[in-house]
Amino acid sequence: MAEETQSKWEGKSTTELKSARPDQIWPFLEDFCSLHNWMPSLDTCYRVEGVEGQPGLIRYCASTVPSPENPDQTAVNWVKEKLLTIDPINHRFSYEVLENNIGFNSYVATIKLLPMDGGGGCLIEWSFGCDPIQGWRLEDLASYIDSSLQFMGKKMEDAVQNTA
């Protein structure tokens, strides 16, 4: 679900993990610099500065994509993101984009885990707000976030099942 306004874009996506509890998924999300292990398009994600698990931590994430100018060549899309808050008890964190080469301005997101009724699974919720991105539609960003979250959720749930 996404809402387009002139000044800000906002949206939220969720994925349901039927066989993994929040306490089983949280260690994957809590490791702010391991996003490349879970997100399909990322080649790398690492700490630039700050302390792991503490607000202020800055990560660099990058992916190799076909060059917009020449499809026979590649380009690197990159972003630096800062951890704003982290709450291990309530299984949530928020972050903002500091720098990037893909058009994000004033992007802030919150990721949280919510227990499902009955205690057997959980939901991962990814909400975001940002200024409009030149060359994108809100629907494109919302679709990218949703497909990434669905992939991440499946991969994390598989990882929990493989360690059981």
Contacts in CASP RR format, 6 or more apart in sequence:
PFRMAT RR
TARGET T0000
AUTHOR 0000-0000-0000
METHOD contacts of the structure
MODEL  1
MAEETQSKWEGKSTTELKSARPDQIWPFLEDFCSLHNWMPSLDTCYRVEG
VEGQPGLIRYCASTVPSPENPDQTAVNWVKEKLLTIDPINHRFSYEVLEN
NIGFNSYVATIKLLPMDGGGGCLIEWSFGCDPIQGWRLEDLASYIDSSLQ
FMGKKMEDAVQNTA
1 11 0 8 1.000
1 12 0 8 1.000
1 13 0 8 1.000
1 142 0 8 1.000
2 9 0 8 1.000
2 10 0 8 1.000
2 11 0 8 1.000
2 12 0 8 1.000
2 138 0 8 1.000
2 139 0 8 1.000
2 141 0 8 1.000
2 142 0 8 1.000
3 9 0 8 1.000
3 10 0 8 1.000
3 11 0 8 1.000
3 138 0 8 1.000
4 137 0 8 1.000
4 138 0 8 1.000
6 132 0 8 1.000
7 131 0 8 1.000
8 106 0 8 1.000
8 129 0 8 1.000
8 130 0 8 1.000
8 131 0 8 1.000
9 128 0 8 1.000
9 129 0 8 1.000
9 130 0 8 1.000
9 131 0 8 1.000
9 132 0 8 1.000
9 133 0 8 1.000
9 138 0 8 1.000
9 141 0 8 1.000
10 127 0 8 1.000
10 128 0 8 1.000
10 129 0 8 1.000
11 127 0 8 1.000
11 128 0 8 1.000
11 129 0 8 1.000
11 138 0 8 1.000
11 142 0 8 1.000
11 145 0 8 1.000
12 125 0 8 1.000
12 126 0 8 1.000
12 127 0 8 1.000
12 128 0 8 1.000
13 125 0 8 1.000
13 126 0 8 1.000
13 127 0 8 1.000
13 142 0 8 1.000
13 145 0 8 1.000
13 146 0 8 1.000
13 149 0 8 1.000
14 123 0 8 1.000
14 124 0 8 1.000
14 125 0 8 1.000
14 126 0 8 1.000
14 149 0 8 1.000
15 123 0 8 1.000
15 124 0 8 1.000
15 149 0 8 1.000
15 150 0 8 1.000
15 152 0 8 1.000
15 153 0 8 1.000
15 154 0 8 1.000
16 116 0 8 1.000
16 121 0 8 1.000
16 122 0 8 1.000
16 123 0 8 1.000
17 25 0 8 1.000
17 121 0 8 1.000
17 122 0 8 1.000
17 123 0 8 1.000
17 124 0 8 1.000
17 153 0 8 1.000
17 156 0 8 1.000
17 157 0 8 1.000
18 116 0 8 1.000
18 120 0 8 1.000
18 121 0 8 1.000
18 157 0 8 1.000
19 120 0 8 1.000
19 121 0 8 1.000
19 157 0 8 1.000
19 160 0 8 1.000
19 161 0 8 1.000
20 121 0 8 1.000
20 122 0 8 1.000
20 156 0 8 1.000
20 157 0 8 1.000
20 160 0 8 1.000
20 161 0 8 1.000
21 115 0 8 1.000
21 119 0 8 1.000
21 120 0 8 1.000
21 121 0 8 1.000
21 122 0 8 1.000
22 91 0 8 1.000
22 113 0 8 1.000
22 114 0 8 1.000
22 115 0 8 1.000
22 121 0 8 1.000
22 122 0 8 1.000
23 91 0 8 1.000
24 160 0 8 1.000
25 91 0 8 1.000
25 113 0 8 1.000
25 122 0 8 1.000
25 124 0 8 1.000
25 153 0 8 1.000
25 156 0 8 1.000
25 157 0 8 1.000
25 160 0 8 1.000
26 88 0 8 1.000
26 91 0 8 1.000
26 113 0 8 1.000
28 34 0 8 1.000
28 37 0 8 1.000
28 38 0 8 1.000
28 156 0 8 1.000
28 159 0 8 1.000
29 91 0 8 1.000
29 93 0 8 1.000
29 111 0 8 1.000
29 113 0 8 1.000
29 124 0 8 1.000
30 53 0 8 1.000
30 86 0 8 1.000
30 88 0 8 1.000
30 93 0 8 1.000
31 52 0 8 1.000
32 52 0 8 1.000
32 53 0 8 1.000
32 57 0 8 1.000
32 59 0 8 1.000
32 83 0 8 1.000
32 86 0 8 1.000
32 93 0 8 1.000
32 95 0 8 1.000
33 45 0 8 1.000
33 46 0 8 1.000
33 47 0 8 1.000
33 52 0 8 1.000
33 57 0 8 1.000
33 59 0 8 1.000
34 45 0 8 1.000
35 42 0 8 1.000
35 45 0 8 1.000
35 59 0 8 1.000
35 61 0 8 1.000
36 42 0 8 1.000
36 43 0 8 1.000
36 44 0 8 1.000
36 45 0 8 1.000
36 61 0 8 1.000
37 45 0 8 1.000
37 155 0 8 1.000
38 151 0 8 1.000
38 152 0 8 1.000
38 153 0 8 1.000
38 155 0 8 1.000
38 156 0 8 1.000
39 45 0 8 1.000
39 148 0 8 1.000
39 151 0 8 1.000
39 152 0 8 1.000
40 148 0 8 1.000
40 151 0 8 1.000
40 152 0 8 1.000
41 63 0 8 1.000
41 65 0 8 1.000
41 148 0 8 1.000
42 61 0 8 1.000
42 62 0 8 1.000
42 63 0 8 1.000
43 62 0 8 1.000
43 63 0 8 1.000
43 64 0 8 1.000
44 60 0 8 1.000
44 61 0 8 1.000
44 62 0 8 1.000
45 59 0 8 1.000
45 60 0 8 1.000
45 61 0 8 1.000
45 62 0 8 1.000
46 59 0 8 1.000
46 60 0 8 1.000
47 57 0 8 1.000
47 58 0 8 1.000
47 59 0 8 1.000
48 58 0 8 1.000
48 59 0 8 1.000
48 60 0 8 1.000
48 80 0 8 1.000
49 57 0 8 1.000
49 58 0 8 1.000
50 56 0 8 1.000
50 57 0 8 1.000
50 58 0 8 1.000
51 57 0 8 1.000
53 83 0 8 1.000
53 86 0 8 1.000
54 83 0 8 1.000
54 86 0 8 1.000
55 83 0 8 1.000
55 84 0 8 1.000
55 85 0 8 1.000
55 86 0 8 1.000
56 82 0 8 1.000
56 83 0 8 1.000
56 84 0 8 1.000
57 82 0 8 1.000
57 83 0 8 1.000
58 80 0 8 1.000
58 81 0 8 1.000
58 82 0 8 1.000
58 83 0 8 1.000
58 98 0 8 1.000
59 80 0 8 1.000
59 81 0 8 1.000
59 83 0 8 1.000
60 78 0 8 1.000
60 79 0 8 1.000
60 80 0 8 1.000
61 78 0 8 1.000
61 79 0 8 1.000
61 80 0 8 1.000
61 81 0 8 1.000
62 76 0 8 1.000
62 77 0 8 1.000
62 78 0 8 1.000
62 79 0 8 1.000
63 76 0 8 1.000
63 77 0 8 1.000
63 78 0 8 1.000
64 74 0 8 1.000
64 75 0 8 1.000
64 76 0 8 1.000
65 74 0 8 1.000
65 75 0 8 1.000
65 76 0 8 1.000
65 77 0 8 1.000
66 73 0 8 1.000
66 74 0 8 1.000
66 75 0 8 1.000
67 73 0 8 1.000
67 74 0 8 1.000
67 75 0 8 1.000
68 75 0 8 1.000
76 101 0 8 1.000
77 100 0 8 1.000
77 101 0 8 1.000
77 102 0 8 1.000
78 100 0 8 1.000
78 101 0 8 1.000
78 102 0 8 1.000
79 97 0 8 1.000
79 99 0 8 1.000
79 100 0 8 1.000
79 101 0 8 1.000
79 102 0 8 1.000
79 104 0 8 1.000
80 97 0 8 1.000
80 98 0 8 1.000
80 99 0 8 1.000
80 100 0 8 1.000
81 95 0 8 1.000
81 96 0 8 1.000
81 97 0 8 1.000
81 98 0 8 1.000
82 95 0 8 1.000
82 96 0 8 1.000
82 98 0 8 1.000
83 93 0 8 1.000
83 94 0 8 1.000
83 95 0 8 1.000
84 93 0 8 1.000
84 94 0 8 1.000
84 95 0 8 1.000
84 96 0 8 1.000
84 108 0 8 1.000
85 92 0 8 1.000
85 93 0 8 1.000
85 94 0 8 1.000
86 92 0 8 1.000
86 93 0 8 1.000
87 93 0 8 1.000
90 112 0 8 1.000
91 112 0 8 1.000
91 113 0 8 1.000
92 110 0 8 1.000
92 111 0 8 1.000
92 112 0 8 1.000
92 113 0 8 1.000
93 110 0 8 1.000
93 111 0 8 1.000
93 112 0 8 1.000
94 108 0 8 1.000
94 109 0 8 1.000
94 110 0 8 1.000
94 111 0 8 1.000
95 108 0 8 1.000
95 109 0 8 1.000
96 106 0 8 1.000
96 107 0 8 1.000
96 108 0 8 1.000
96 109 0 8 1.000
97 104 0 8 1.000
97 105 0 8 1.000
97 106 0 8 1.000
97 107 0 8 1.000
97 108 0 8 1.000
97 130 0 8 1.000
102 133 0 8 1.000
103 133 0 8 1.000
103 134 0 8 1.000
104 130 0 8 1.000
104 133 0 8 1.000
105 130 0 8 1.000
105 131 0 8 1.000
105 133 0 8 1.000
106 129 0 8 1.000
106 130 0 8 1.000
106 131 0 8 1.000
107 128 0 8 1.000
107 129 0 8 1.000
107 130 0 8 1.000
107 131 0 8 1.000
108 128 0 8 1.000
108 129 0 8 1.000
108 130 0 8 1.000
109 126 0 8 1.000
109 127 0 8 1.000
109 128 0 8 1.000
109 129 0 8 1.000
110 125 0 8 1.000
110 126 0 8 1.000
110 127 0 8 1.000
110 128 0 8 1.000
111 124 0 8 1.000
111 125 0 8 1.000
111 126 0 8 1.000
112 124 0 8 1.000
112 125 0 8 1.000
113 122 0 8 1.000
113 123 0 8 1.000
113 124 0 8 1.000
113 125 0 8 1.000
114 122 0 8 1.000
114 123 0 8 1.000
114 125 0 8 1.000
115 121 0 8 1.000
115 122 0 8 1.000
116 122 0 8 1.000
116 123 0 8 1.000
124 149 0 8 1.000
124 152 0 8 1.000
124 153 0 8 1.000
124 156 0 8 1.000
126 145 0 8 1.000
126 149 0 8 1.000
128 141 0 8 1.000
128 145 0 8 1.000
130 141 0 8 1.000
132 138 0 8 1.000
133 141 0 8 1.000
END
